[in-house]
Amino acid sequence: MEGEIVVQRNRAKKGISTIIAAVFMIAVIIIGLSAITSGLSFQNNLGQVVTQRNTEETEQGTERIELRDVGIDSNKFNLTVVNTGPLPTKLIRMWVTNTTATTGWHKNYTLNDVINPGDSLPKLGQALSLVAKPDASYDLNVVTERGSTASFKIMSPKDTALKMSVFSSPRSSPPLGNVTLMFGVANNRTDGSMIQSITPTTPTISYTNTPGGTVAASATLIEGPTPVTERSLMMAETIFFKYVYKVNGDPKDKITFSFTIQNAKLGNSISESVEISAVATQQSVIGQITTNSGLITMNFTSFQFCAGDTGSPITCQSNSANWQGGWNADDDTKYYWRVDVTNNGVRDIFLDDDTDLFLLQVSDGGAGNIATDLYLMADATTTTEPAAYTSNFSKSIPANGQWTTLYFGGSDRAAAATQKIGDVGLHPVLVMFFGFFDENDNHTYQSGTDNDPYSQTIPFQAVITT
């Protein structure tokens, strides 16, 4: 009996042990699964963090902010920045360092501006408490929400010697003739700096009179400067300021014009001399000029164009700053064109409406070329853009070395609409003149009496369209 009780007790102990072992194994399995699950979750979270970080670094690396314009309005910066990257960018801070101040200073300003890809942000700095000065240079660091930094250098002309040039046309003028001077200022910095506030001062004029002369040399401003100022110059950019003076004096007198700009670095200036010549009145001299080069000559540096179809109210008036020089144009933009011409003869020339600016497209592989006619237009001194040349022979080129500005762009004779060049490539440019001499010398065209014709072609310029 006692043996049976002992056997039953042993069996009961074995059953409990089995249960405890099973519970223990289940606990171990649960702990193991928990550990595995936790590890997998950690690994997954870590992967997400790494992926997110890689994405942020990639997006940060694609951010591109460029400075396109610098101005100072009401003693505050008026900057225009452009988002050239593929993603929207939020600007959150701007650090400003005054590099002109002897002690220098650094200031931090909070921004809250979002720029979509391809869009620009104007008037940056107008809402800041920073007082900007045109005679000071600055380093700007704009910080984005993603942590990237765009750095810009804005320099005052006071802190760097800018490249200056000046051209006169003609360099030798008869008494009471008009002389055009083109004063050029170039940003010759190589560190990407933008130059701010390019404003020419009144030229200094000196005279050298010929001994025994009877007329004191003089120069009277007729026009200029055009434009009056330029807000800023990007690296390698050049601005030309146009002046027109009426000069007088005895033959061999010299008139020297000295140019510089406001806040220019000490000694940063340039000069050009014009000589008074004898008046060419003998027919043999005029005949020689006509035979060798024609009566009409051009001031090549005055060649400019103005976009006439920007979709917004843009002025192409004669004194507008929207006229630009150079040889790069857009093939899909309608432009007005202008150039200064001089009549070296002794009679005015009245221009016919067939007068036009003629562009040829140079085709690759000898496939021929395409011509674009841009007809003569009326002056734009009082209108926002050149008008149709509807009054034939109303425009003249005055005699005796005087000059005038001719405007082109009409799609046909007496037409106002401009037209596009329409083709990408190289374009030799020439002007074809058609007209009549002022036989009555009364400076007014008279049909039937002013019937001595004159024509001339001048290949004078080249344009590249993109």
Order of alpha helices (4+ residues) and beta strands (2+ residues): alpha-beta-beta-beta-beta-beta-beta-beta-beta-beta-beta-beta-beta-beta-beta-beta-beta-beta-alpha-beta-beta-beta-beta-beta-beta-beta-beta-beta-beta
